[in-house]
Amino acid sequence: MSVPVGHYQYDRIDRDFLQARIAEFEGQVKRRLDGTLSEDEFKPLRLMNGLYLQLHAYMLRVAIPYGILDSRQLRKLGEIAQHYDRDYGHFTTRQNIQFNWIRLEDTPDILRELAEVDMHAIQTSGNCIRNVTSDEYAGAAADELVDPRVHAEVLRQWSTLHPEFTFLPRKFKIAISGSPNDRVAARFHDIGILARPGDDGTPVFRIFVGGGLGRTPVIGEELFDSVREEHLLATLEAILRVYNAHGRRDNIYKARIKILVQAIGVEAYREAVEAELDQMELDRYRLTPEAVAAIRARFAIPLLEAPDDADAVLTQQRRDDPLFDRWVRSNTHVHRDPGHIIATISLKPAGGIPGDATSGQIGRLADLADAYSFGEIRITHLQNVVLGHVRKDRLRDLWLGLSEVGLAEANIGLIGDIVACPGLDYCALANARSIPIAQKLGARFADTALQAEIGALRINISGCINACGHHHAGHIGLLGVDKRGEEFFQLTVGGRAENGAALGTILGAALPEDETVDAIARLVDCYLGLRESGETFLETLTRLGHEPFREAAYEAV
């Protein structure tokens, strides 16, 4: 079997573990089907294996550790979508994929098929450490100090079935980036990790704790600003121990680490972590250079070779084709190798469902990854797909291949790049449907020239206060609410998840769906009329304040 590039390689221990876990869960499924287990008894067992019971069917959430896939794994996901679901999968804001129409009796077979390609659904739910997310440009970005995939894999191995942290007070989410530029929403995680240059030039890690969205949105606070690599695992262990010991278990709404940090203060939390570190056997958790090198060796590194004229070829192709040039402007990122480029593939077609891909599209993406990016794929927390190592002189061929399957939308970072949860169409917790309003907004701003004129502006939509669509972090955020049985949407503006993280501010009263779409159109028109040359939406909002936008949004209400 060829070694997939960029992906951690399982060994016999990993694969034996998966088979044992599947056999265990298969027995639990059989007992549920024959009535030996009640739903209340079965629920914690299925959740630990990524299986949810939604409004209409079971949903299986499959882990994509730190968002990295190879082409054989992506093809398998397409096959599962075709054979066990309704011919599509939904990529989430946790860099996972969800299948929304799963039959309970099929789940053991699905898990076995996943295991064939070294995948699983373990710890994609439950009060445990969830899938560790990472920078979608990991190992490719020019501004990267360390490759965070290596450390994310260390954390995956450490956190899987951790004997102390399998039943935490509440779910726990960790994100890590190897760059000082936050591309992982670090400050909105229970623990967020960003690399930065140390005083001696050696990269160190900034650790943020207590961030999160949901009904109590909080920007995480910096706990430590210079954790060395060798102490990273010990530091996280100590943070989790303090939370596990002192986090609330009497109230599900006050059980997250953010509530504990807010209650006692970040200074007190830091002191508790330091006290825990003082009494730990640190050598047990030390990440030695040899240990890190052993993990790094399990990743196949691509041989980046490109002709000397690769950049010149791309430059000429952009001059010759304005549509291609527009896509390059919005959908690519600078690579550490001058002959290569990072390509982001939008899963947000005009009027489409954000994050959804058909089995045919999934299979085609796998083919294109093989042809143009060493068979490696990355899933972003913004529900898109990245090919990390594309030769510049072959980028246009990739774009043409994407165009054939409706995946060449030029809207990354623009108003058409909408983030949305599944909402009330699937989720039993939702108050409103996220998908129809996302489709209406996508259609309203479908013109790619208009999107380019508007510039950087992100819309995030959540169907309920749990904020799976990260509406608090949207430049424009929408929260679905129920008003006497009708679906309304509350508007927020000014959120951002990158450096300088901010929570959106509520503009006014919630509006019905169609009125919300019109209000956003007026809000955008207001921005276009008031901005100064080169200003983004957030910059104009910061300069003028909220009042002009509030007046525009509600002028016809």
Disulfide bonds with the S-S distance in Angstrom:
none
